[in-house]
Every structure is written in C-alpha cells, then in structure tokens.
Amino acid sequence: MSIAVVLKPAHKRRLARLAREAGCEPQDLLDDVFKFGFDFVEQDIRETGKGIAELEAGKGIPHGQVMIEARAVIARHAGKQKAAA
C-alpha cells in the first residue's frame, strides 16, 4: 500500500541535506525519519560520520583487541555470578 505524504518545504530541505550528508537519497531516510524523528536521524548521521573519520584517521581499536577486552569483561561478570550463587 502506498500513501502520499506532503512535506513542508523546510522538512524537504532538511531531508535533502541529511541525505547529502549520509550519501544517500532522501527517500532512503524516510522510514527512519518517520520512526525516530528528524533530530535522531540527524544526530545518528553526524555521529556515524565522526566515527568513520576517526577510523580513517587510525584512531580505531583493532577488532582483535576489542574481542580480548570483551571476553575479559564477560569472564569477570561470569565469575561474579558464580560467586553469588
């Protein structure tokens, strides 16, 4: 089923700007805008862009290191659960 929605000119401009920032077409963002709102989608696009820039600048943490730290956190938590039982 299709539904026609008329956006205010300001919303059209904001949607177009966000799509440019995200590198996609405006219609690709509509579901998220309707579900979460413009503010959330805008924040998500900006934070994602910052994360990508950090990774490209070599500021990321290698996957292997993340997995080592995640396993250590899980092991600590599991130890606490066993001690409490």
N, C-alpha and C positions, 0 to 999 in steps of 0.2 A: 504494500500500500504506500502510495506517495502522498505527501502533504506539502502544499506550497506554504512557505514561510516568508514573510516580508520583513526584512531587517531595516532598522533605522539607518540612515546614511552614516551616522557615527559608528554604529556597530559594524557596518560593512567595511568601513575604513580600518577599524581595529582588527577585524578578522583578516583582512588583506595584509596588514602589517605583520600580524603574528604568523601568518602563513609564510611570508617572505623570510622572517627570522628563523622559522622552523625548516625552511627549504621544501615546502610542500604547497599544495593547492588549498585555497580556503575551504573547499568542501571536505577536505580531509580532516579538518579540525572541528567541523560542526557537531559531530556526536559528542566529543569531549566538552565542547563549549556548552551544549545543552545539558549534559550530565553533571559537569563540575563547575561551570561558570567561567566567564572571561578571566577573572582575576587568577583563578587557579591555573588555567591553561597558560596564561602569560608568565606566571611565576615558574611553572614547570619548564617552559621553553627556555627561559633565561637561566635557570639552574642547570639544565641539561647542557646548554651552551658553555657555561662556566666549567662544568665537569669535563667536557670534551677538550676545552682549551687547556685545562690542567694536564690531562693525559698527553696531549700533543706536546706540551712543554716538558714532559718527562717527570711530572710530579705525582704520577700514579703509584700505587703499590702493586707489585707483581702478583699475579694470581696465586702462585705457589706460596708466597708469604701470607696472603690473606687466608688461604686454606690452613696453614700451620697455626695461625692465631685463632681461627675459628674452632679448630679441633681442640686447642688448649682451653678455650672458653667452655666448650661442651664438656670436656673431661672434668674441669673444675666443678661445673654445675652438677654433673652426674655424681661426683664424689660427695658433694654436699647432700644430695638426695639420699645416697646410700647411708650416710652418717645419721641422717634424720630418721631413717626407718628402723 
